[in-house]
Amino acid sequence: MKNFKAIIALVIVGGGLLLFGSATYQVKETDQAIVLEFGEWKKTVQDAGLHFKIPLIQDVIYFDRRIRILDMPEIIVITSDQKRMIVDAFTEFRIADPLKVYQVVRNELGAENRLSIITNSNLRKVFGVQELQIALSGERGELRQSIRDAVFEEATELGIEIIDLRIKRTDLPEENSAPIFQSMIADRNQVAREIRARGEEEALRITSRAERDRTVLLAEATRDSEKLRGEGDAVAAKTYAEAYSKDAEFYAFYRSMEVYKNSMKNGDTSMVLSPDSEFFKYFESMGGNNSR
């Protein structure tokens, strides 16, 4: 009898423990959960700790709440100029709405697969409208932002938050590298020739304009010089006329001295004059006056 009671007690305790275990569930700090009742959503649990549910009626599905990295395999994209290019990227994400994830893709593996499809699709879409040179250049930051924005919008509908999206590498397939690089070099050389031609054209235009301005300035300077010379000659003529009217003999003497001075400008200080020249006439006159 005592053994029977002990067995009954053990059964009751075991059943109680089993009932308690099936009526409770534990949510870790790194997890979040949704509770389903007969397959329909009942609630979302974000708080860590011990929680209760109705056994056999309610089920709990867990989702990781941490930031995760989806490192996708390399893909081949076709640029707008029909060149093949390798793109290697990864995405940082977290499950922000576990109910949406469950409704659309059911679980975390489905979320990763769908996110991979979305990311690859947008990589092909964005790189597909760019030329190869731009896709391989330092402008990848703008391309990355365009891809991230597009992936973020689609992933939000899945209940996934995109933390970051990075392009690790863009490269050419090995079999295409040499001819494509040769084509890129030829294109760059063509651009350089066009830039040099525009520079030479601009230099010629500037030189022509400077020459034209120089001609105009010289013409204006010559005109002003002739004008000033004419004005000076007029003043000199007026001065000579006034001097002549006041003392004709002194004026004649001064003009003679000017002629002799101008004739010796080239460094020749020797002159041959006849005794009856006009030059000696004034000296004779001056000597006669002194004797008197």
C-alpha positions as CSV (number, residue, x, y, z in Angstrom):
1,M,0.0,0.0,0.0
2,K,2.8,2.4,0.9
3,N,4.5,1.7,-2.4
4,F,1.3,2.3,-4.3
5,K,0.9,5.7,-2.5
6,A,4.5,6.6,-3.3
7,I,4.0,5.8,-7.0
8,I,0.8,7.9,-7.1
9,A,2.7,10.8,-5.5
10,L,5.5,10.5,-8.0
11,V,3.0,10.4,-10.8
12,I,1.3,13.5,-9.5
13,V,4.6,15.4,-9.0
14,G,5.8,14.3,-12.4
15,G,2.6,15.3,-14.0
16,G,2.7,18.7,-12.2
17,L,6.3,19.3,-13.4
18,L,5.3,18.3,-16.9
19,L,2.3,20.6,-16.9
20,F,4.4,23.4,-15.5
21,G,7.0,22.9,-18.1
22,S,4.5,22.8,-20.9
23,A,2.8,26.0,-19.5
24,T,6.0,28.1,-19.4
25,Y,8.6,29.2,-21.8
26,Q,11.9,31.0,-21.5
27,V,12.9,34.0,-23.7
28,K,16.6,34.7,-23.7
29,E,18.2,38.2,-23.9
30,T,19.2,37.5,-27.4
31,D,15.8,36.3,-28.5
32,Q,12.3,37.4,-29.2
33,A,9.2,35.3,-29.7
34,I,5.7,35.1,-31.1
35,V,2.9,33.1,-29.5
36,L,0.5,31.3,-31.8
37,E,-2.9,30.0,-30.6
38,F,-4.3,27.3,-32.9
39,G,-1.8,28.5,-35.5
40,E,-3.0,32.2,-35.3
41,W,-0.9,35.0,-33.9
42,K,-1.7,35.7,-30.2
43,K,1.1,38.1,-29.1
44,T,4.8,39.1,-29.6
45,V,7.2,38.8,-26.7
46,Q,10.2,41.1,-26.6
47,D,11.0,40.9,-22.9
48,A,13.5,38.3,-21.7
49,G,12.5,36.0,-18.9
50,L,10.0,33.3,-17.9
51,H,6.5,33.5,-19.5
52,F,3.4,31.4,-19.5
53,K,1.3,29.9,-22.2
54,I,-1.6,27.5,-22.5
55,P,-0.4,23.9,-23.0
56,L,-1.4,22.1,-26.2
57,I,-3.2,25.2,-27.4
58,Q,-0.4,27.8,-27.7
59,D,2.9,27.4,-29.4
60,V,6.0,29.6,-29.2
61,I,8.4,30.4,-32.1
62,Y,11.7,32.1,-31.4
63,F,13.7,34.6,-33.5
64,D,17.1,36.0,-33.0
65,R,17.1,39.7,-32.1
66,R,20.8,40.3,-32.6
67,I,22.4,42.1,-35.5
68,R,23.5,39.5,-38.0
69,I,25.7,39.4,-41.1
70,L,24.6,37.9,-44.3
71,D,27.7,37.3,-46.4
72,M,26.5,36.6,-49.9
73,P,28.4,34.7,-52.6
74,E,29.9,36.7,-55.5
75,I,27.6,37.5,-58.4
76,I,28.1,38.6,-62.0
77,V,26.3,41.8,-63.0
78,I,26.0,43.3,-66.5
79,T,26.7,47.0,-66.7
80,S,24.9,49.4,-69.0
81,D,27.7,49.1,-71.6
82,Q,27.2,45.3,-71.6
83,K,30.4,44.5,-69.6
84,R,30.5,41.7,-67.1
85,M,31.6,42.5,-63.6
86,I,32.0,40.6,-60.3
87,V,30.4,42.1,-57.2
88,D,30.9,40.8,-53.7
89,A,28.8,42.3,-50.9
90,F,27.4,41.6,-47.4
91,T,24.5,42.9,-45.4
92,E,24.1,43.7,-41.7
93,F,20.5,43.2,-40.6
94,R,18.3,42.2,-37.7
95,I,14.8,40.9,-37.4
96,A,12.7,43.9,-36.2
97,D,9.2,42.4,-36.6
98,P,9.1,38.6,-36.0
99,L,5.4,38.4,-36.9
100,K,6.0,39.8,-40.4
101,V,8.9,37.4,-40.9
102,Y,6.7,34.5,-39.8
103,Q,3.9,35.5,-42.0
104,V,6.0,36.0,-45.1
105,V,8.9,33.5,-44.9
106,R,8.0,31.5,-41.7
107,N,11.5,31.4,-40.1
108,E,15.0,32.9,-39.9
109,L,16.4,30.7,-42.7
110,G,13.6,31.9,-45.0
111,A,14.4,35.5,-44.0
112,E,18.1,35.1,-45.0
113,N,17.2,33.5,-48.3
114,R,14.7,36.2,-49.2
115,L,17.1,39.0,-48.1
116,S,19.8,37.4,-50.3
117,I,17.5,37.5,-53.3
118,I,16.5,41.1,-52.6
119,T,20.1,42.2,-52.3
120,N,21.3,40.5,-55.4
121,S,18.4,41.8,-57.4
122,N,19.1,45.4,-56.4
123,L,22.9,45.0,-57.0
124,R,22.1,43.9,-60.6
125,K,19.5,46.7,-61.0
126,V,21.8,49.6,-59.7
127,F,25.0,48.4,-61.4
128,G,23.1,47.6,-64.6
129,V,22.4,51.3,-65.3
130,Q,26.0,52.3,-64.7
131,E,28.9,52.1,-67.1
132,L,31.8,49.9,-66.2
133,Q,34.2,52.7,-65.6
134,I,31.9,54.4,-63.1
135,A,31.1,51.0,-61.4
136,L,34.8,50.4,-60.8
137,S,35.7,53.9,-59.8
138,G,35.7,55.7,-56.5
139,E,32.0,56.6,-56.8
140,R,30.9,53.3,-55.2
141,G,29.7,55.2,-52.1
142,E,26.8,56.7,-54.0
143,L,26.0,53.3,-55.7
144,R,26.1,51.6,-52.3
145,Q,23.7,54.1,-50.8
146,S,21.3,53.6,-53.7
147,I,21.4,49.8,-53.2
148,R,21.0,50.1,-49.5
149,D,18.0,52.4,-49.8
150,A,16.3,50.0,-52.2
151,V,17.1,46.9,-50.1
152,F,16.0,48.7,-46.9
153,E,12.5,49.5,-48.4
154,E,11.9,45.9,-49.6
155,A,13.3,44.3,-46.4
156,T,11.1,46.4,-44.2
157,E,8.1,44.7,-45.7
158,L,9.5,41.4,-44.5
159,G,10.0,42.7,-40.9
160,I,13.8,43.0,-41.4
161,E,15.8,46.2,-40.6
162,I,18.9,46.8,-42.7
163,I,21.7,48.1,-40.5
164,D,24.3,48.4,-43.3
165,L,25.2,47.1,-46.7
166,R,28.8,47.0,-47.9
167,I,30.4,46.2,-51.2
168,K,33.6,44.3,-50.5
169,R,34.9,44.0,-54.0
170,T,34.1,44.9,-57.6
171,D,36.3,43.3,-60.2
172,L,36.4,42.0,-63.7
173,P,36.2,38.3,-64.6
174,E,39.7,37.0,-65.3
175,E,38.9,36.2,-69.0
176,N,37.7,39.8,-69.6
177,S,40.2,41.8,-67.6
178,A,42.9,42.4,-70.3
179,P,40.6,43.5,-73.2
180,I,38.4,45.6,-71.0
181,F,41.4,47.4,-69.4
182,Q,42.8,48.1,-72.9
183,S,39.4,49.6,-73.9
184,M,39.4,51.7,-70.7
185,I,42.9,53.0,-71.4
186,A,41.9,53.9,-75.0
187,D,38.8,55.7,-73.7
188,R,40.9,57.6,-71.2
189,N,43.4,58.5,-73.9
190,Q,40.6,59.8,-76.1
191,V,39.2,61.9,-73.2
192,A,42.8,63.3,-72.6
193,R,43.1,64.2,-76.3
194,E,39.8,66.0,-76.2
195,I,40.8,67.9,-73.0
196,R,44.1,68.9,-74.6
197,A,42.4,70.1,-77.8
198,R,40.0,72.2,-75.8
199,G,42.9,73.6,-73.8
200,E,44.8,74.5,-77.0
201,E,41.7,76.1,-78.5
202,E,41.2,78.1,-75.3
203,A,44.9,79.2,-75.3
204,L,44.6,80.3,-78.9
205,R,41.4,82.3,-78.1
206,I,43.1,84.0,-75.1
207,T,46.2,84.7,-77.2
208,S,44.1,86.2,-80.0
209,R,42.2,88.3,-77.6
210,A,45.4,89.5,-75.9
211,E,46.9,90.4,-79.3
212,R,43.8,92.3,-80.3
213,D,43.8,94.2,-77.0
214,R,47.5,94.9,-77.5
215,T,46.9,96.3,-81.0
216,V,44.0,98.5,-79.7
217,L,46.2,99.8,-76.8
218,L,49.1,100.6,-79.1
219,A,46.8,102.4,-81.5
220,E,45.3,104.4,-78.7
221,A,48.8,105.2,-77.3
222,T,50.0,106.3,-80.7
223,R,47.0,108.5,-81.1
224,D,47.4,110.0,-77.7
225,S,51.1,110.5,-78.4
226,E,50.5,112.3,-81.7
227,K,47.9,114.4,-80.1
228,L,50.3,115.4,-77.3
229,R,53.1,116.0,-79.8
230,G,50.8,118.2,-81.8
231,E,49.7,120.1,-78.8
232,G,53.4,120.5,-77.8
233,D,54.4,121.8,-81.2
234,A,51.5,124.3,-81.1
235,V,52.7,125.5,-77.7
236,A,56.3,125.7,-79.0
237,A,55.2,127.6,-82.1
238,K,53.2,130.0,-80.0
239,T,56.2,130.5,-77.7
240,Y,58.6,131.0,-80.6
241,A,56.2,133.5,-82.2
242,E,55.9,135.5,-79.0
243,A,59.7,135.4,-78.6
244,Y,60.2,136.6,-82.1
245,S,57.7,139.4,-81.7
246,K,59.6,140.7,-78.6
247,D,63.2,140.3,-79.8
248,A,63.7,139.2,-83.4
249,E,67.5,139.2,-83.2
250,F,67.7,137.1,-80.0
251,Y,65.1,134.7,-81.5
252,A,67.3,134.3,-84.6
253,F,70.3,133.7,-82.4
254,Y,68.5,131.1,-80.2
255,R,67.3,129.2,-83.3
256,S,70.8,129.1,-84.6
257,M,72.1,127.6,-81.4
258,E,69.3,125.0,-81.5
259,V,70.4,124.0,-84.9
260,Y,74.0,123.6,-83.9
261,K,73.1,121.7,-80.8
262,N,70.9,119.2,-82.7
263,S,73.7,118.7,-85.3
264,M,76.1,117.5,-82.5
265,K,73.7,115.0,-80.8
266,N,75.5,112.0,-82.3
267,G,78.8,112.8,-80.4
268,D,80.4,114.7,-83.2
269,T,81.9,117.9,-81.5
270,S,83.8,119.1,-84.5
271,M,82.3,121.7,-87.0
272,V,83.8,123.4,-90.0
273,L,82.4,126.9,-90.5
274,S,83.3,129.8,-92.7
275,P,84.3,133.1,-91.1
276,D,81.2,134.8,-92.6
277,S,78.7,132.2,-91.2
278,E,75.7,133.2,-89.2
279,F,77.3,131.6,-86.1
280,F,80.3,134.0,-86.1
281,K,78.1,136.9,-86.9
282,Y,76.5,136.9,-83.4
283,F,79.9,136.5,-81.7
284,E,81.3,139.4,-83.7
285,S,78.3,141.4,-82.7
286,M,78.8,140.5,-79.1
287,G,82.5,141.3,-79.3
288,G,81.8,144.7,-80.9
289,N,79.5,145.6,-78.1
290,N,82.0,144.6,-75.5
291,S,84.7,146.8,-77.1
292,R,82.3,149.7,-77.1
